[in-house]
Amino acid sequence: MKSINFSPENYYCRAGDKDYRQQGTVRLGDKTKKYCEDEVVWITVGKPVAGRKKVYTAIIDRILVKKISNLSRQDLQIENPNITSISQMQQFLSRTYNTPVNQDDIVTVILFTEVLE
């Protein structure tokens, strides 16, 4: 099964809300060849060499490919509610991917919902 992995420092969870589930992510580049709508995936947290922990199973509801400059406020905050501007998203992606990111770069917004078992 495919997974959408978050590094521990990038997985946003609301302090004190153990039932909160991240509902989306913004990834650098076009990820439509890797993920597709209605696909079931694991949401995991961890680093590649240190191991990953499955947090829950989700289904991908929607995939949007956009320029960073075209991200909506909702797109920005699906990754982290503390990101409120395009420049903050650029900085976030630049740190995450360890590469310069500009407003013309392409990103994929992946929206997902937890599968309740």
N, CA, C and O atoms as a Tinker XYZ file with bonds, in Angstrom:
   468  protein
     1  N      0.848000   -1.174000    0.000000    73     2
     2  CA     0.000000    0.000000    0.000000    64     1     3
     3  C      0.896000    1.240000    0.000000    63     2     4     5
     4  O      1.937000    1.269000    0.656000    81     3
     5  N      0.476000    2.251000   -0.740000    73     3     6
     6  CA     1.208000    3.516000   -0.767000    64     5     7
     7  C      0.964000    4.276000    0.528000    63     6     8     9
     8  O     -0.014000    4.049000    1.240000    81     7
     9  N      1.894000    5.188000    0.805000    73     7    10
    10  CA     1.714000    6.032000    1.986000    64     9    11
    11  C      1.980000    7.488000    1.630000    63    10    12    13
    12  O      2.688000    7.792000    0.670000    81    11
    13  N      1.407000    8.365000    2.413000    73    11    14
    14  CA     1.743000    9.785000    2.383000    64    13    15
    15  C      2.450000   10.017000    3.706000    63    14    16    17
    16  O      1.831000    9.976000    4.770000    81    15
    17  N      3.747000   10.259000    3.631000    73    15    18
    18  CA     4.547000   10.384000    4.841000    64    17    19
    19  C      4.782000   11.842000    5.209000    63    18    20    21
    20  O      5.009000   12.689000    4.345000    81    19
    21  N      4.725000   12.113000    6.492000    73    19    22
    22  CA     5.050000   13.425000    7.043000    64    21    23
    23  C      6.259000   13.259000    7.947000    63    22    24    25
    24  O      6.314000   12.317000    8.738000    81    23
    25  N      7.226000   14.160000    7.841000    73    23    26
    26  CA     8.309000   14.135000    8.815000    64    25    27
    27  C      7.729000   14.624000   10.139000    63    26    28    29
    28  O      6.789000   15.419000   10.141000    81    27
    29  N      8.271000   14.165000   11.259000    73    27    30
    30  CA     7.685000   14.528000   12.558000    64    29    31
    31  C      7.536000   16.034000   12.759000    63    30    32    33
    32  O      6.553000   16.484000   13.348000    81    31
    33  N      8.491000   16.809000   12.283000    73    31    34
    34  CA     8.405000   18.260000   12.471000    64    33    35
    35  C      7.370000   18.905000   11.555000    63    34    36    37
    36  O      6.986000   20.051000   11.788000    81    35
    37  N      6.905000   18.202000   10.519000    73    35    38
    38  CA     5.930000   18.764000    9.587000    64    37    39
    39  C      4.514000   18.243000    9.786000    63    38    40    41
    40  O      3.573000   18.779000    9.201000    81    39
    41  N      4.349000   17.208000   10.601000    73    39    42
    42  CA     3.000000   16.681000   10.815000    64    41    43
    43  C      2.312000   17.564000   11.833000    63    42    44    45
    44  O      2.699000   17.605000   13.001000    81    43
    45  N      1.292000   18.269000   11.383000    73    43    46
    46  CA     0.601000   19.211000   12.261000    64    45    47
    47  C     -0.510000   18.501000   13.005000    63    46    48    49
    48  O     -1.373000   17.871000   12.394000    81    47
    49  N     -0.489000   18.603000   14.313000    73    47    50
    50  CA    -1.633000   18.130000   15.090000    64    49    51
    51  C     -1.957000   19.184000   16.133000    63    50    52    53
    52  O     -1.068000   19.824000   16.695000    81    51
    53  N     -3.208000   19.344000   16.372000    73    51    54
    54  CA    -3.656000   20.360000   17.322000    64    53    55
    55  C     -3.343000   19.903000   18.739000    63    54    56    57
    56  O     -3.741000   18.817000   19.160000    81    55
    57  N     -2.639000   20.732000   19.451000    73    55    58
    58  CA    -2.257000   20.403000   20.826000    64    57    59
    59  C     -3.490000   20.048000   21.648000    63    58    60    61
    60  O     -4.470000   20.793000   21.679000    81    59
    61  N     -3.424000   18.905000   22.308000    73    59    62
    62  CA    -4.516000   18.496000   23.179000    64    61    63
    63  C     -5.679000   17.823000   22.477000    63    62    64    65
    64  O     -6.609000   17.368000   23.142000    81    63
    65  N     -5.659000   17.745000   21.152000    73    63    66
    66  CA    -6.769000   17.130000   20.412000    64    65    67
    67  C     -6.285000   15.827000   19.799000    63    66    68    69
    68  O     -5.821000   15.804000   18.659000    81    67
    69  N     -6.393000   14.741000   20.559000    73    67    70
    70  CA    -5.888000   13.453000   20.090000    64    69    71
    71  C     -6.698000   12.899000   18.922000    63    70    72    73
    72  O     -6.230000   12.002000   18.223000    81    71
    73  N     -7.903000   13.416000   18.700000    73    71    74
    74  CA    -8.742000   12.926000   17.612000    64    73    75
    75  C     -8.558000   13.709000   16.313000    63    74    76    77
    76  O     -9.128000   13.341000   15.286000    81    75
    77  N     -7.760000   14.793000   16.347000    73    75    78
    78  CA    -7.545000   15.592000   15.133000    64    77    79
    79  C     -6.782000   14.769000   14.106000    63    78    80    81
    80  O     -5.837000   14.058000   14.447000    81    79
    81  N     -7.192000   14.869000   12.863000    73    79    82
    82  CA    -6.508000   14.196000   11.763000    64    81    83
    83  C     -6.190000   15.207000   10.677000    63    82    84    85
    84  O     -7.060000   15.960000   10.240000    81    83
    85  N     -4.941000   15.218000   10.246000    73    83    86
    86  CA    -4.551000   16.073000    9.126000    64    85    87
    87  C     -5.402000   15.654000    7.932000    63    86    88    89
    88  O     -5.632000   14.462000    7.730000    81    87
    89  N     -5.874000   16.621000    7.133000    73    87    90
    90  CA    -6.791000   16.317000    6.034000    64    89    91
    91  C     -6.218000   16.612000    4.664000    63    90    92    93
    92  O     -6.921000   16.513000    3.658000    81    91
    93  N     -4.953000   16.972000    4.617000    73    91    94
    94  CA    -4.358000   17.241000    3.322000    64    93    95
    95  C     -2.908000   17.624000    3.447000    63    94    96    97
    96  O     -2.368000   17.775000    4.543000    81    95
    97  N     -2.286000   17.779000    2.285000    73    95    98
    98  CA    -0.881000   18.150000    2.243000    64    97    99
    99  C     -0.589000   18.863000    0.934000    63    98   100   101
   100  O     -1.313000   18.704000   -0.048000    81    99
   101  N      0.470000   19.642000    0.931000    73    99   102
   102  CA     0.952000   20.305000   -0.279000    64   101   103
   103  C      2.345000   19.755000   -0.540000    63   102   104   105
   104  O      3.233000   19.873000    0.304000    81   103
   105  N      2.537000   19.150000   -1.714000    73   103   106
   106  CA     3.814000   18.541000   -2.069000    64   105   107
   107  C      4.414000   19.253000   -3.274000    63   106   108   109
   108  O      3.699000   19.626000   -4.205000    81   107
   109  N      5.722000   19.439000   -3.250000    73   107   110
   110  CA     6.420000   20.097000   -4.345000    64   109   111
   111  C      6.438000   19.188000   -5.568000    63   110   112   113
   112  O      6.790000   18.013000   -5.464000    81   111
   113  N      6.063000   19.721000   -6.716000    73   111   114
   114  CA     6.044000   18.957000   -7.961000    64   113   115
   115  C      4.670000   18.372000   -8.260000    63   114   116   117
   116  O      3.749000   18.441000   -7.446000    81   115
   117  N      4.565000   17.797000   -9.448000    73   115   118
   118  CA     3.321000   17.158000   -9.893000    64   117   119
   119  C      3.342000   15.699000   -9.436000    63   118   120   121
   120  O      4.146000   14.910000   -9.931000    81   119
   121  N      2.489000   15.344000   -8.521000    73   119   122
   122  CA     2.448000   13.991000   -7.953000    64   121   123
   123  C      1.309000   13.147000   -8.515000    63   122   124   125
   124  O      0.949000   12.126000   -7.930000    81   123
   125  N      0.736000   13.568000   -9.654000    73   123   126
   126  CA    -0.416000   12.837000  -10.198000    64   125   127
   127  C     -0.037000   11.465000  -10.752000    63   126   128   129
   128  O     -0.911000   10.619000  -10.939000    81   127
   129  N      1.232000   11.232000  -11.015000    73   127   130
   130  CA     1.642000    9.893000  -11.455000    64   129   131
   131  C      1.847000    8.961000  -10.261000    63   130   132   133
   132  O      1.846000    7.740000  -10.414000    81   131
   133  N      2.019000    9.533000   -9.088000    73   131   134
   134  CA     2.237000    8.733000   -7.885000    64   133   135
   135  C      0.936000    8.431000   -7.146000    63   134   136   137
   136  O      0.745000    7.318000   -6.656000    81   135
   137  N      0.043000    9.412000   -7.065000    73   135   138
   138  CA    -1.212000    9.269000   -6.324000    64   137   139
   139  C     -2.397000    9.536000   -7.237000    63   138   140   141
   140  O     -2.281000   10.287000   -8.206000    81   139
   141  N     -3.547000    8.921000   -6.931000    73   139   142
   142  CA    -4.753000    9.206000   -7.704000    64   141   143
   143  C     -5.961000    9.282000   -6.765000    63   142   144   145
   144  O     -5.961000    8.721000   -5.669000    81   143
   145  N     -6.977000    9.988000   -7.230000    73   143   146
   146  CA    -8.198000   10.137000   -6.442000    64   145   147
   147  C     -8.836000    8.773000   -6.195000    63   146   148   149
   148  O     -8.734000    7.875000   -7.030000    81   147
   149  N     -9.482000    8.624000   -5.066000    73   147   150
   150  CA   -10.140000    7.393000   -4.611000    64   149   151
   151  C     -9.161000    6.283000   -4.235000    63   150   152   153
   152  O     -9.571000    5.140000   -4.032000    81   151
   153  N     -7.882000    6.604000   -4.142000    73   151   154
   154  CA    -6.875000    5.628000   -3.736000    64   153   155
   155  C     -6.790000    5.594000   -2.211000    63   154   156   157
   156  O     -6.827000    6.635000   -1.555000    81   155
   157  N     -6.675000    4.393000   -1.656000    73   155   158
   158  CA    -6.509000    4.228000   -0.218000    64   157   159
   159  C     -5.013000    4.233000    0.090000    63   158   160   161
   160  O     -4.231000    3.531000   -0.551000    81   159
   161  N     -4.628000    5.042000    1.084000    73   159   162
   162  CA    -3.217000    5.185000    1.456000    64   161   163
   163  C     -3.080000    5.161000    2.975000    63   162   164   165
   164  O     -4.046000    5.382000    3.706000    81   163
   165  N     -1.875000    4.891000    3.425000    73   163   166
   166  CA    -1.556000    5.056000    4.835000    64   165   167
   167  C     -1.021000    6.456000    5.040000    63   166   168   169
   168  O     -0.237000    6.939000    4.223000    81   167
   169  N     -1.419000    7.113000    6.099000    73   167   170
   170  CA    -0.811000    8.370000    6.528000    64   169   171
   171  C      0.217000    7.971000    7.578000    63   170   172   173
   172  O     -0.124000    7.389000    8.607000    81   171
   173  N      1.478000    8.291000    7.306000    73   171   174
   174  CA     2.561000    7.887000    8.196000    64   173   175
   175  C      3.369000    9.101000    8.638000    63   174   176   177
   176  O      3.358000   10.149000    7.993000    81   175
   177  N      4.064000    8.931000    9.746000    73   175   178
   178  CA     4.951000    9.967000   10.271000    64   177   179
   179  C      6.280000    9.307000   10.591000    63   178   180   181
   180  O      6.331000    8.264000   11.242000    81   179
   181  N      7.353000    9.929000   10.125000    73   179   182
   182  CA     8.674000    9.403000   10.440000    64   181   183
   183  C      9.709000    9.814000    9.421000    63   182   184   185
   184  O      9.406000   10.463000    8.421000    81   183
   185  N     10.932000    9.423000    9.696000    73   183   186
   186  CA    12.049000    9.715000    8.800000    64   185   187
   187  C     12.426000    8.433000    8.071000    63   186   188   189
   188  O     12.294000    7.344000    8.628000    81   187
   189  N     12.897000    8.552000    6.821000    73   187   190
   190  CA    13.181000    7.367000    6.011000    64   189   191
   191  C     14.075000    6.328000    6.677000    63   190   192   193
   192  O     13.761000    5.139000    6.608000    81   191
   193  N     15.160000    6.715000    7.312000    73   191   194
   194  CA    16.058000    5.719000    7.894000    64   193   195
   195  C     15.713000    5.362000    9.337000    63   194   196   197
   196  O     16.177000    4.343000    9.847000    81   195
   197  N     14.912000    6.180000    9.993000    73   195   198
   198  CA    14.577000    5.946000   11.400000    64   197   199
   199  C     13.267000    5.180000   11.569000    63   198   200   201
   200  O     12.889000    4.846000   12.692000    81   199
   201  N     12.583000    4.903000   10.487000    73   199   202
   202  CA    11.309000    4.199000   10.562000    64   201   203
   203  C     10.128000    5.149000   10.545000    63   202   204   205
   204  O     10.246000    6.326000   10.884000    81   203
   205  N      9.001000    4.619000   10.147000    73   203   206
   206  CA     7.773000    5.403000   10.039000    64   205   207
   207  C      6.665000    4.711000   10.819000    63   206   208   209
   208  O      6.619000    3.486000   10.923000    81   207
   209  N      5.777000    5.534000   11.362000    73   207   210
   210  CA     4.651000    4.993000   12.124000    64   209   211
   211  C      3.365000    5.296000   11.378000    63   210   212   213
   212  O      3.118000    6.438000   10.990000    81   211
   213  N      2.545000    4.270000   11.179000    73   211   214
   214  CA     1.234000    4.476000   10.569000    64   213   215
   215  C      0.341000    5.183000   11.576000    63   214   216   217
   216  O      0.183000    4.727000   12.708000    81   215
   217  N     -0.248000    6.311000   11.150000    73   215   218
   218  CA    -1.142000    7.066000   12.015000    64   217   219
   219  C     -2.583000    6.643000   11.759000    63   218   220   221
   220  O     -3.355000    6.425000   12.693000    81   219
   221  N     -2.934000    6.529000   10.483000    73   219   222
   222  CA    -4.269000    6.063000   10.114000    64   221   223
   223  C     -4.317000    5.761000    8.624000    63   222   224   225
   224  O     -3.383000    6.074000    7.886000    81   223
   225  N     -5.412000    5.152000    8.190000    73   223   226
   226  CA    -5.665000    4.875000    6.783000    64   225   227
   227  C     -6.580000    5.965000    6.249000    63   226   228   229
   228  O     -7.507000    6.401000    6.932000    81   227
   229  N     -6.313000    6.403000    5.015000    73   227   230
   230  CA    -7.113000    7.485000    4.425000    64   229   231
   231  C     -7.426000    7.165000    2.971000    63   230   232   233
   232  O     -6.801000    6.302000    2.355000    81   231
   233  N     -8.403000    7.878000    2.444000    73   231   234
   234  CA    -8.716000    7.799000    1.020000    64   233   235
   235  C     -8.478000    9.181000    0.428000    63   234   236   237
   236  O     -8.864000   10.195000    1.010000    81   235
   237  N     -7.840000    9.206000   -0.730000    73   235   238
   238  CA    -7.566000   10.476000   -1.395000    64   237   239
   239  C     -8.845000   10.947000   -2.068000    63   238   240   241
   240  O     -9.394000   10.271000   -2.937000    81   239
   241  N     -9.309000   12.117000   -1.652000    73   239   242
   242  CA   -10.549000   12.690000   -2.179000    64   241   243
   243  C    -10.312000   13.527000   -3.425000    63   242   244   245
   244  O    -11.089000   13.471000   -4.378000    81   243
   245  N     -9.241000   14.297000   -3.414000    73   243   246
   246  CA    -9.022000   15.237000   -4.515000    64   245   247
   247  C     -7.538000   15.519000   -4.653000    63   246   248   249
   248  O     -6.805000   15.574000   -3.666000    81   247
   249  N     -7.109000   15.696000   -5.892000    73   247   250
   250  CA    -5.731000   16.071000   -6.194000    64   249   251
   251  C     -5.774000   17.270000   -7.122000    63   250   252   253
   252  O     -6.415000   17.238000   -8.173000    81   251
   253  N     -5.081000   18.331000   -6.721000    73   251   254
   254  CA    -5.028000   19.562000   -7.510000    64   253   255
   255  C     -3.574000   19.908000   -7.784000    63   254   256   257
   256  O     -2.745000   19.880000   -6.875000    81   255
   257  N     -3.261000   20.233000   -9.026000    73   255   258
   258  CA    -1.915000   20.664000   -9.392000    64   257   259
   259  C     -1.987000   22.148000   -9.715000    63   258   260   261
   260  O     -2.788000   22.574000  -10.547000    81   259
   261  N     -1.139000   22.937000   -9.048000    73   259   262
   262  CA    -1.185000   24.397000   -9.186000    64   261   263
   263  C      0.218000   24.979000   -9.102000    63   262   264   265
   264  O      1.151000   24.331000   -8.628000    81   263
   265  N      0.347000   26.218000   -9.572000    73   263   266
   266  CA     1.537000   26.995000   -9.262000    64   265   267
   267  C      1.400000   27.440000   -7.810000    63   266   268   269
   268  O      0.292000   27.643000   -7.313000    81   267
   269  N      2.524000   27.588000   -7.147000    73   267   270
   270  CA     2.472000   28.062000   -5.760000    64   269   271
   271  C      1.726000   29.386000   -5.676000    63   270   272   273
   272  O      0.968000   29.615000   -4.734000    81   271
   273  N      1.937000   30.251000   -6.651000    73   271   274
   274  CA     1.292000   31.571000   -6.630000    64   273   275
   275  C     -0.232000   31.485000   -6.706000    63   274   276   277
   276  O     -0.918000   32.451000   -6.374000    81   275
   277  N     -0.772000   30.342000   -7.138000    73   275   278
   278  CA    -2.224000   30.174000   -7.267000    64   277   279
   279  C     -2.867000   29.437000   -6.090000    63   278   280   281
   280  O     -4.061000   29.141000   -6.126000    81   279
   281  N     -2.094000   29.143000   -5.060000    73   279   282
   282  CA    -2.662000   28.454000   -3.902000    64   281   283
   283  C     -3.636000   29.368000   -3.166000    63   282   284   285
   284  O     -3.369000   30.553000   -2.968000    81   283
   285  N     -4.752000   28.803000   -2.773000    73   283   286
   286  CA    -5.741000   29.561000   -1.992000    64   285   287
   287  C     -5.345000   29.532000   -0.512000    63   286   288   289
   288  O     -4.460000   28.780000   -0.103000    81   287
   289  N     -6.009000   30.352000    0.259000    73   287   290
   290  CA    -5.776000   30.347000    1.710000    64   289   291
   291  C     -6.075000   28.963000    2.289000    63   290   292   293
   292  O     -5.357000   28.485000    3.166000    81   291
   293  N     -7.125000   28.330000    1.801000    73   291   294
   294  CA    -7.472000   26.983000    2.262000    64   293   295
   295  C     -6.358000   25.989000    1.919000    63   294   296   297
   296  O     -6.016000   25.133000    2.735000    81   295
   297  N     -5.791000   26.101000    0.710000    73   295   298
   298  CA    -4.682000   25.226000    0.316000    64   297   299
   299  C     -3.503000   25.395000    1.272000    63   298   300   301
   300  O     -2.904000   24.416000    1.717000    81   299
   301  N     -3.181000   26.653000    1.578000    73   299   302
   302  CA    -2.052000   26.938000    2.468000    64   301   303
   303  C     -2.275000   26.310000    3.836000    63   302   304   305
   304  O     -1.367000   25.711000    4.413000    81   303
   305  N     -3.486000   26.451000    4.345000    73   303   306
   306  CA    -3.745000   26.016000    5.706000    64   305   307
   307  C     -4.044000   24.528000    5.833000    63   306   308   309
   308  O     -4.084000   24.006000    6.946000    81   307
   309  N     -4.254000   23.837000    4.719000    73   307   310
   310  CA    -4.463000   22.391000    4.796000    64   309   311
   311  C     -3.170000   21.712000    5.240000    63   310   312   313
   312  O     -3.193000   20.673000    5.900000    81   311
   313  N     -2.045000   22.317000    4.868000    73   311   314
   314  CA    -0.751000   21.783000    5.312000    64   313   315
   315  C     -0.507000   22.113000    6.780000    63   314   316   317
   316  O     -0.082000   21.257000    7.556000    81   315
   317  N     -0.778000   23.352000    7.150000    73   315   318
   318  CA    -0.550000   23.799000    8.519000    64   317   319
   319  C     -1.313000   25.104000    8.722000    63   318   320   321
   320  O     -1.082000   26.058000    7.979000    81   319
   321  N     -2.205000   25.179000    9.691000    73   319   322
   322  CA    -2.998000   26.398000    9.895000    64   321   323
   323  C     -2.165000   27.641000   10.189000    63   322   324   325
   324  O     -2.661000   28.763000   10.079000    81   323
   325  N     -0.909000   27.448000   10.560000    73   323   326
   326  CA    -0.040000   28.590000   10.832000    64   325   327
   327  C      0.551000   29.196000    9.564000    63   326   328   329
   328  O      1.151000   30.269000    9.624000    81   327
   329  N      0.397000   28.539000    8.427000    73   327   330
   330  CA     0.873000   29.084000    7.151000    64   329   331
   331  C     -0.251000   29.940000    6.581000    63   330   332   333
   332  O     -1.329000   29.437000    6.267000    81   331
   333  N      0.012000   31.241000    6.451000    73   331   334
   334  CA    -1.043000   32.165000    6.025000    64   333   335
   335  C     -0.699000   32.951000    4.768000    63   334   336   337
   336  O     -1.496000   33.776000    4.321000    81   335
   337  N      0.481000   32.707000    4.187000    73   335   338
   338  CA     0.851000   33.458000    2.986000    64   337   339
   339  C      1.648000   32.569000    2.035000    63   338   340   341
   340  O      2.212000   31.548000    2.428000    81   339
   341  N      1.676000   32.988000    0.776000    73   339   342
   342  CA     2.443000   32.270000   -0.251000    64   341   343
   343  C      3.917000   32.224000    0.147000    63   342   344   345
   344  O      4.563000   31.187000    0.000000    81   343
   345  N      4.447000   33.325000    0.642000    73   343   346
   346  CA     5.871000   33.357000    1.009000    64   345   347
   347  C      6.168000   32.387000    2.158000    63   346   348   349
   348  O      7.230000   31.765000    2.178000    81   347
   349  N      5.245000   32.251000    3.109000    73   347   350
   350  CA     5.441000   31.268000    4.178000    64   349   351
   351  C      5.424000   29.846000    3.620000    63   350   352   353
   352  O      6.197000   28.999000    4.067000    81   351
   353  N      4.546000   29.574000    2.646000    73   351   354
   354  CA     4.515000   28.249000    2.026000    64   353   355
   355  C      5.818000   27.989000    1.270000    63   354   356   357
   356  O      6.365000   26.888000    1.337000    81   355
   357  N      6.318000   28.998000    0.553000    73   355   358
   358  CA     7.598000   28.847000   -0.147000    64   357   359
   359  C      8.704000   28.485000    0.846000    63   358   360   361
   360  O      9.494000   27.575000    0.594000    81   359
   361  N      8.758000   29.190000    1.961000    73   359   362
   362  CA     9.782000   28.917000    2.975000    64   361   363
   363  C      9.620000   27.504000    3.539000    63   362   364   365
   364  O     10.603000   26.786000    3.719000    81   363
   365  N      8.386000   27.116000    3.814000    73   363   366
   366  CA     8.103000   25.782000    4.342000    64   365   367
   367  C      8.580000   24.703000    3.366000    63   366   368   369
   368  O      9.272000   23.764000    3.761000    81   367
   369  N      8.206000   24.842000    2.086000    73   367   370
   370  CA     8.601000   23.845000    1.088000    64   369   371
   371  C     10.107000   23.857000    0.856000    63   370   372   373
   372  O     10.710000   22.805000    0.648000    81   371
   373  N     10.708000   25.022000    0.889000    73   371   374
   374  CA    12.153000   25.140000    0.713000    64   373   375
   375  C     12.894000   24.396000    1.831000    63   374   376   377
   376  O     13.867000   23.689000    1.568000    81   375
   377  N     12.439000   24.552000    3.062000    73   375   378
   378  CA    13.044000   23.830000    4.195000    64   377   379
   379  C     12.793000   22.326000    4.076000    63   378   380   381
   380  O     13.696000   21.516000    4.285000    81   379
   381  N     11.564000   21.971000    3.739000    73   379   382
   382  CA    11.189000   20.558000    3.671000    64   381   383
   383  C     11.968000   19.812000    2.592000    63   382   384   385
   384  O     12.445000   18.701000    2.824000    81   383
   385  N     12.098000   20.424000    1.412000    73   383   386
   386  CA    12.745000   19.762000    0.277000    64   385   387
   387  C     14.205000   20.165000    0.103000    63   386   388   389
   388  O     14.894000   19.662000   -0.784000    81   387
   389  N     14.675000   21.085000    0.962000    73   387   390
   390  CA    16.063000   21.538000    0.919000    64   389   391
   391  C     16.473000   22.039000   -0.467000    63   390   392   393
   392  O     17.531000   21.688000   -0.988000    81   391
   393  N     15.601000   22.871000   -1.048000    73   391   394
   394  CA    15.851000   23.439000   -2.370000    64   393   395
   395  C     15.136000   24.786000   -2.464000    63   394   396   397
   396  O     14.107000   24.986000   -1.818000    81   395
   397  N     15.670000   25.707000   -3.261000    73   395   398
   398  CA    14.957000   26.981000   -3.434000    64   397   399
   399  C     13.599000   26.750000   -4.105000    63   398   400   401
   400  O     13.479000   25.929000   -5.015000    81   399
   401  N     12.598000   27.471000   -3.652000    73   399   402
   402  CA    11.242000   27.348000   -4.189000    64   401   403
   403  C     10.750000   28.743000   -4.538000    63   402   404   405
   404  O     10.861000   29.670000   -3.737000    81   403
   405  N     10.195000   28.887000   -5.763000    73   403   406
   406  CA     9.661000   30.200000   -6.149000    64   405   407
   407  C      8.172000   30.090000   -6.470000    63   406   408   409
   408  O      7.608000   28.996000   -6.495000    81   407
   409  N      7.550000   31.236000   -6.713000    73   407   410
   410  CA     6.094000   31.274000   -6.915000    64   409   411
   411  C      5.633000   30.575000   -8.188000    63   410   412   413
   412  O      4.453000   30.247000   -8.312000    81   411
   413  N      6.532000   30.342000   -9.130000    73   411   414
   414  CA     6.153000   29.664000  -10.367000    64   413   415
   415  C      6.295000   28.148000  -10.284000    63   414   416   417
   416  O      5.899000   27.441000  -11.212000    81   415
   417  N      6.848000   27.643000   -9.201000    73   415   418
   418  CA     6.992000   26.196000   -9.059000    64   417   419
   419  C      5.617000   25.541000   -8.937000    63   418   420   421
   420  O      4.664000   26.141000   -8.439000    81   419
   421  N      5.542000   24.313000   -9.398000    73   419   422
   422  CA     4.307000   23.522000   -9.370000    64   421   423
   423  C      4.254000   22.723000   -8.067000    63   422   424   425
   424  O      5.252000   22.159000   -7.620000    81   423
   425  N      3.066000   22.693000   -7.476000    73   423   426
   426  CA     2.828000   21.876000   -6.286000    64   425   427
   427  C      1.572000   21.037000   -6.503000    63   426   428   429
   428  O      0.742000   21.335000   -7.361000    81   427
   429  N      1.458000   19.998000   -5.715000    73   427   430
   430  CA     0.258000   19.164000   -5.728000    64   429   431
   431  C     -0.407000   19.260000   -4.366000    63   430   432   433
   432  O      0.214000   19.005000   -3.334000    81   431
   433  N     -1.676000   19.632000   -4.380000    73   431   434
   434  CA    -2.483000   19.668000   -3.160000    64   433   435
   435  C     -3.242000   18.344000   -3.113000    63   434   436   437
   436  O     -4.026000   18.033000   -4.010000    81   435
   437  N     -3.003000   17.579000   -2.069000    73   435   438
   438  CA    -3.652000   16.276000   -1.912000    64   437   439
   439  C     -4.588000   16.362000   -0.709000    63   438   440   441
   440  O     -4.150000   16.602000    0.416000    81   439
   441  N     -5.875000   16.165000   -0.960000    73   439   442
   442  CA    -6.885000   16.201000    0.103000    64   441   443
   443  C     -7.332000   14.771000    0.394000    63   442   444   445
   444  O     -7.619000   14.008000   -0.528000    81   443
   445  N     -7.390000   14.416000    1.649000    73   443   446
   446  CA    -7.758000   13.050000    2.010000    64   445   447
   447  C     -8.629000   13.033000    3.254000    63   446   448   449
   448  O     -8.693000   14.002000    4.011000    81   447
   449  N     -9.301000   11.899000    3.442000    73   447   450
   450  CA   -10.203000   11.697000    4.571000    64   449   451
   451  C     -9.859000   10.376000    5.236000    63   450   452   453
   452  O     -9.561000    9.389000    4.563000    81   451
   453  N     -9.901000   10.364000    6.548000    73   451   454
   454  CA    -9.636000    9.134000    7.282000    64   453   455
   455  C    -10.683000    8.079000    6.942000    63   454   456   457
   456  O    -11.870000    8.383000    6.820000    81   455
   457  N    -10.234000    6.842000    6.791000    73   455   458
   458  CA   -11.134000    5.705000    6.599000    64   457   459
   459  C    -11.383000    5.113000    7.984000    63   458   460   461
   460  O    -10.459000    4.625000    8.634000    81   459
   461  N    -12.621000    5.160000    8.423000    73   459   462
   462  CA   -12.959000    4.610000    9.738000    64   461   463
   463  C    -13.192000    3.113000    9.616000    63   462   464   465
   464  O    -13.936000    2.658000    8.747000    81   463
   465  N    -12.560000    2.367000   10.480000    73   463   466
   466  CA   -12.656000    0.901000   10.406000    64   465   467
   467  C    -13.537000    0.357000   11.498000    63   466   468
   468  O    -13.731000   -0.855000   11.588000    81   467
